[in-house]
Amino acid sequence: MTINTLVVKKQVIRLGEKTYEKTQEANVFFSEIGVFFLFLWKTVKETFSLNFEFNEFLRQCFQIGYKTLPLISVTGLIMGLVLTIQSRPVLSDFGAVSMLPGMVTLSLIREIGPVITALICAGKIGSGMGAELGSMKVSEQIDAMEVSSTHPIRFLVVTRVLAATLMIPLLVLYADALGMFGSWAGVNIKGNVTFVLFFNQAFRVVEFMDFLPAVIKTFFFGAVIGLVGCYKGYTAGRGTESVGKAANSAVVLASLLVIIIDLVAVQVTDMLL
């Protein structure tokens, strides 16, 4: 056997190994998609169950909504303040400072408020769900619930997903309102605009169809954040290291899906309007 023949055989073996690895990665990817849709189907089916866990749902609303308010408050104020400070010099060059309240309000309502708030919630709420359910999976609490016929999907997943779907739109509206207050404060740094005048100028350019699509897409943001966080925690591995991986992957995937949903929503809104 010549040296050239050995080299060719080694190259064939390496190509075969790479092909096998790619096949395994593809199998894992499609298997993950199948498991997720099965998890989604179980969640949807349990959502319409007669034995809804209303008390747990209220507790999750408190955990997701009330305990996230301080972070959202700071974020909303800073969004409006920074956007106003950055936009004022450009509008001043064109002598259009009076358009600043309307421009900032439209930017907050249409895009910046919903997306930034959803990303903040993906980091806090999504990671919390992934870590909490992941730790329950590692400590076999979920298995104990299944043995005792407690329906863990209904008790753990449905309540969290519905709470996130309901509370994140409310948090977005709250962040938009605080963003406008921050914008009013930013306008008064180098000017003197009354509260009533600012809001008259702000809402003069806002229409109902600017508000409606932005609110509708926040429900999808909440549903995706809740689903991804619960899925990553519910399907976590057995080791303690898997809890951290579940929380981290929940944040990354939820943030990516929020951006993708926002892109789709913008395209659909542009076609309809």
C-alpha positions in Angstrom: 0.0 0.0 0.0 1.5 3.3 -1.1 1.6 6.5 0.9 -0.8 8.2 -1.5 -3.4 5.4 -0.8 -3.0 5.9 2.9 -3.6 9.7 2.6 -6.7 9.1 0.5 -8.1 6.6 3.0 -7.5 9.0 5.9 -9.2 11.8 4.0 -12.2 9.5 3.3 -12.4 8.5 7.0 -12.3 12.2 8.1 -15.0 13.1 5.6 -17.1 10.2 6.9 -16.6 11.4 10.5 -17.6 15.0 9.6 -20.7 13.7 7.7 -21.7 11.6 10.7 -21.2 14.5 13.1 -23.4 16.8 10.8 -26.0 14.1 10.6 -26.1 13.7 14.4 -26.4 17.5 14.8 -29.3 17.6 12.3 -31.0 14.7 14.2 -30.6 16.6 17.5 -32.0 19.8 16.0 -35.1 18.2 14.5 -35.6 16.1 17.6 -35.5 19.3 19.7 -38.1 20.9 17.4 -40.4 17.9 17.8 -40.1 17.9 21.6 -40.9 21.6 21.7 -44.0 21.2 19.6 -45.1 18.3 21.7 -44.6 20.4 24.8 -46.5 23.3 23.1 -49.4 21.0 22.3 -49.6 19.7 25.9 -49.5 23.3 27.2 -52.3 24.4 24.9 -54.4 21.4 25.8 -54.0 21.9 29.5 -54.8 25.6 29.1 -58.4 24.8 28.3 -58.7 22.3 31.1 -61.6 22.8 33.5 -59.4 22.4 36.6 -57.5 25.7 36.0 -55.0 26.6 38.8 -56.3 30.1 39.4 -54.5 30.7 42.7 -51.1 29.7 41.2 -51.9 31.9 38.2 -52.4 34.9 40.5 -49.2 34.2 42.3 -47.3 34.1 39.0 -48.9 37.4 38.0 -47.6 38.9 41.2 -44.1 37.4 40.6 -43.9 38.5 37.0 -45.6 41.8 37.2 -45.1 43.4 40.6 -41.6 42.2 41.2 -40.4 43.4 37.8 -41.8 47.0 38.3 -38.6 48.5 39.7 -36.5 47.3 36.8 -39.0 48.4 34.2 -39.5 51.8 35.9 -35.8 52.6 35.7 -35.6 51.3 32.1 -38.7 53.3 31.0 -37.4 56.6 32.4 -34.0 56.1 30.9 -35.4 55.2 27.5 -37.4 58.4 27.2 -34.7 60.6 28.7 -31.9 59.3 26.5 -33.9 59.3 23.3 -34.9 62.9 23.9 -31.4 64.1 24.7 -30.0 62.3 21.6 -32.7 63.6 19.2 -32.8 67.2 20.3 -29.6 68.4 18.6 -30.6 66.9 15.2 -34.0 68.5 15.3 -32.5 71.8 16.5 -30.4 72.0 13.3 -33.7 71.9 11.3 -35.6 74.2 13.6 -38.1 71.4 14.5 -37.7 71.1 18.2 -41.5 71.4 18.6 -41.7 68.0 16.9 -39.6 66.3 19.6 -42.4 65.2 21.9 -44.4 63.6 19.0 -41.3 61.9 17.6 -40.2 60.4 20.9 -43.8 59.3 21.7 -44.2 57.5 18.4 -40.8 55.8 18.8 -41.6 54.6 22.3 -45.1 53.3 21.5 -44.3 51.7 18.1 -40.9 50.1 18.7 -38.5 51.0 21.4 -40.9 50.6 24.4 -42.2 47.1 23.5 -38.9 45.6 22.3 -36.6 46.9 25.0 -39.2 46.0 27.7 -39.6 42.5 26.2 -35.9 42.0 26.1 -35.5 43.1 29.8 -38.3 40.7 30.7 -36.7 37.9 28.7 -33.6 38.4 30.8 -35.3 38.5 34.1 -38.5 36.4 33.7 -37.2 33.9 31.2 -34.1 33.1 33.2 -36.1 32.9 36.4 -38.6 30.4 34.9 -35.7 28.3 33.4 -33.8 28.2 36.6 -36.8 27.5 38.8 -38.3 24.7 36.7 -34.8 23.4 36.0 -34.0 23.1 39.7 -37.4 21.3 40.2 -36.4 18.9 37.5 -33.0 18.2 39.0 -34.4 17.6 42.5 -37.1 15.3 40.9 -40.0 17.5 42.2 -41.6 17.4 38.7 -41.4 13.6 38.7 -43.0 13.5 42.1 -45.9 15.7 40.8 -46.4 13.3 37.9 -46.6 10.3 40.2 -49.1 12.0 42.5 -51.3 13.0 39.5 -50.8 16.8 40.0 -50.5 17.6 36.3 -47.2 19.5 36.3 -47.9 21.0 32.9 -51.1 22.6 34.1 -49.7 23.7 37.5 -46.2 24.8 36.5 -46.3 25.7 32.8 -49.8 27.0 31.9 -49.9 29.4 34.9 -46.5 30.9 34.1 -47.2 31.2 30.3 -50.6 32.9 30.8 -49.2 35.2 33.5 -46.4 36.3 31.2 -48.8 36.7 28.3 -51.0 39.0 30.4 -48.4 40.9 32.5 -45.8 41.8 29.9 -48.2 43.9 27.8 -49.1 45.8 31.0 -45.4 46.3 31.8 -44.9 47.6 28.3 -47.7 50.2 28.7 -46.2 51.2 32.1 -42.7 51.5 30.5 -44.2 53.7 27.7 -45.8 56.0 30.2 -42.7 56.4 32.2 -40.7 56.9 29.0 -42.9 59.9 28.2 -42.3 61.3 31.6 -38.5 60.8 31.0 -38.9 62.6 27.7 -40.6 65.5 29.3 -37.8 65.8 31.8 -35.3 65.6 29.0 -37.0 68.4 27.1 -36.9 70.6 30.2 -33.2 70.2 30.6 -32.6 72.9 27.9 -36.0 74.4 27.7 -39.2 75.2 29.6 -42.1 73.2 28.4 -45.1 72.7 30.7 -46.5 69.2 31.3 -49.8 69.9 29.5 -48.1 71.4 26.5 -45.7 68.5 26.2 -48.5 65.9 26.2 -50.6 67.9 23.8 -47.7 68.0 21.3 -47.0 64.3 22.0 -50.5 62.9 21.4 -51.2 65.3 18.5 -49.4 62.9 16.1 -50.4 59.6 17.7 -53.3 57.7 16.1 -55.1 54.6 17.3 -53.4 52.4 14.6 -50.0 53.4 16.0 -51.1 52.0 19.3 -53.0 48.8 18.4 -50.3 46.8 16.6 -47.7 47.6 19.2 -50.0 46.3 22.0 -51.0 43.2 20.0 -47.4 42.1 19.5 -46.6 42.4 23.2 -49.0 39.5 23.9 -46.9 37.3 21.5 -43.7 38.6 23.3 -45.1 37.5 26.6 -46.3 34.1 25.3 -42.9 33.3 23.7 -40.9 34.4 26.8 -43.1 32.2 29.0 -43.1 29.2 26.7 -39.3 29.3 26.1 -38.5 29.8 29.8 -40.8 26.9 30.9 -39.7 24.6 28.1 -36.0 25.0 28.9 -36.5 24.5 32.6 -39.0 21.6 32.1 -36.7 19.7 29.8 -33.5 20.4 31.7 -31.0 17.6 32.3 -30.4 15.7 35.5 -27.2 17.4 36.6 -27.0 20.6 38.6 -25.0 22.2 35.7 -28.1 21.9 33.5 -30.0 24.5 35.7 -27.5 27.2 34.6 -27.6 26.0 31.0 -31.4 26.1 31.0 -31.5 29.6 32.4 -28.9 30.8 29.9 -30.4 29.2 26.9 -33.9 30.5 27.9 -32.6 34.1 27.9 -30.8 33.7 24.5 -33.6 31.9 22.7 -36.4 34.1 24.1 -34.5 37.3 23.2 -33.9 36.0 19.6 -37.5 35.1 19.2 -38.7 38.5 20.5 -36.6 40.2 17.8 -37.9 37.8 15.1 -41.5 38.3 16.1 -41.0 42.1 16.1 -39.6 41.8 12.5 -42.6 39.8 11.4 -45.0 42.2 13.2 -43.5 45.2 11.5 -43.8 43.6 8.1 -47.4 42.5 8.7 -48.3 46.0 10.0 -46.7 47.6 7.0 -48.7 45.4 4.6 -52.0 46.0 6.3 -51.6 49.7 6.8 
